[in-house]
Amino acid sequence: MKDKLTIKAKKEGYKARSAYKLLQLNNKYNLIKKGDEVLDLGCWPGSWLQVCWKTGCECIGVDLRKTNLRLSNIKTYQLDVFSDKFFEVINEKFDVVLSDMAPNTSGNIEIDQFKSYELSERAFEIAKKLLKENGNFLVKIFQSEDANELLNKMRKYFKFVKSTKPVSSKKGSKEIYFMGVGFIVG
């Protein structure tokens, strides 16, 4: 059975309910602005790209799955973020790096938490290489002991760091979002 936000998303033309997570966080923290160049990691099916496009951003989306989204100022690549080729393909600087990546869950909480940490840590590594000075970073991670380690690492690279959970996250979901605002170039 589809929940209210899934139905609302389809009605409003979004590919998925996750659009509302980014909309809520952006309304509160102004992470993406008109004219920003945005990198969206884990972009499939494209709802975050749609939000960025409606905001007036130029976007590149990356996912293991092919993302069929035909909008001006949006390019998508079917690419593994852990691939050696990643930085050959994606090698420009961005105002914002977003990551809504999540592992295929196994049902084993500890394994799923660790896989989520690995994806989030990789997104952070990518952000450190590709963010412009004063850029912003948003990453999804499953709550765990390791998650706090990532949050502490982020504090060294951003002027403002916060852990948050959008109202539109499903009840009972272990996902949280870490924000880094104002990237400090080393």
N, C-alpha and C positions, 0 to 999 in steps of 0.2 A: 504494500500500500504506500502510495506516495505521500510525503508530508506536505504541509502548506507551502513551504518555501520552494520545494521542487516544482509544484504546480504554478506558483507565482513566477518562478524563473522562466518556465516554458511560455507562460502567457506574455511575459515582458521581453521575450526573445533571447534570453540568456541560455547558454549551453548547459549550465548546471547551477545548482543552488549556492555553490561556493562563491559566486559573484557577490552575494550579500555580505560575506565575510570581509572581502576586500573593500566593498563600499562602506561598511560600518567602520572599519579601521581607518580608512582614508578620510572619512568625514570627521573622525575624532582627532586624528594625528597629522593630516595633510601630508601623507607620504609621497603621493604622486601628484604632479601639477601639469597643467597644460604645457606642451612643448618638451616635456621630459623624454629622454631616451631610456627605455625600460627593457630589462632582460627578465623574462618570466621562465623560471626553471620548473619543470613538471607542468607544462602549460595545458596538456590535454584535459578536457575537451575544448578549452578555449575561453571559458567564462571570464577569467582574469584578464586575458587579452582584450575581450570585449569591453570590460570596465575601463581599461587603460585607453583603448581606442576612443570611447565616448568622452574620456577626459581630455582628449586631444594630444595623446602621446604617440611617439614612434616606438614600435615594439619589436623585439625578437623573442620568439618563444621556442623552447627546447623541450622535447619529451621523447621517451622511448617509443611512444605510439605516434603514428601520423596524425597531425592535427589539421583538419580541413577547415580552414577559416579564410575566407576571401574578403579581406578588408584592406583598404589603402593604409599605408604606413605600418603594415604588419608583415613580418616574415617569420616562417616557422621552419624548424629543422628537426628531423627525426635523428636523435643523437643521444648517446649515453654520456651523462655528465662525468663519469669516471674514465671515459675513453681518452687515450693519448691524443686523439685528433680534436678533442673539444676546443682547446685554445688555438688550434689552427683555423678552425671554422669560426669561432666566436672570439674575436681579438680586438674589439673596440671598447671604448669606455662608456659607462652608463651613469645616468643620474640616480637610477633606482634598480636594485636587484631584488626580485620577488622569488620566493620558493614555496610552492604548495605541494612539494614532492612528498609522497608517502610510500612506504614499502607495501608490497603484496603481503597482507597479513597471513600469519600461519596459525593463529589461535594460541600460540605460546607467547604470553605477555612479555616475558623477558627478551625473547628473540626479536619480537616486533619492536620493542622499545629500542633495542640496540641498533637494529636496521634503520629505524627512524633517525637515531642519533648520527649514524654514518652519513645518511643523506643530508642531514642538516649541517653537519660539519663540512661536507663537500661544498654545499651551497655557500657557506661562510668563506671557505678558501677561494671560491670563484669570486665572491663579492670583494674580498680583499685585493684581488688582482685586477678586477674590472670596474670597480666603482670610481667615479670622479670624486675629488675632494668635496666634502659636505654632502655626499650622496647618502641615500637611505637604503636600508636593507630590512626585509621582512621574511621570516622563515617559519614554517610550521614544524613542530616537533612533538612527539608523544612524551607526556610527562614521565620523568624518571630521574634517578640520581645523576645520570650522565647529562641530562638536559641542563642542570644547574652549572655543570662544568662549561658547557658552551656559552651560557649566559655570561659567566665570569670572563671568558675569553673575549667576548664581544665588547665588554666594558673598556678594554684597552684601545679599541679602535673607533669608538663612536662617542660623540659628546653626550648623547642621551640614549639609554638602553632601558627597555621595559618588556616585561612578560605580560601578555594579555590573552583573553579568550573572548572572541566575538559572541555576542548574544545569539547570532545565527548558527553557531556550532551546535551540533546535535547534543541533546542531553545525554550524559553518560559517556560522551566522547572523551578520550584521553589526550586529544590534541590541544596544544596551546601555540601561541605565536610569540616569537621574540622579534622585537623591533630594535634596529639600530638607526639612530637619526644623527646626521652630521658626521660622515666618515672623515677620520683624521688620517691623511696620507703620511705613512711612516717616514 
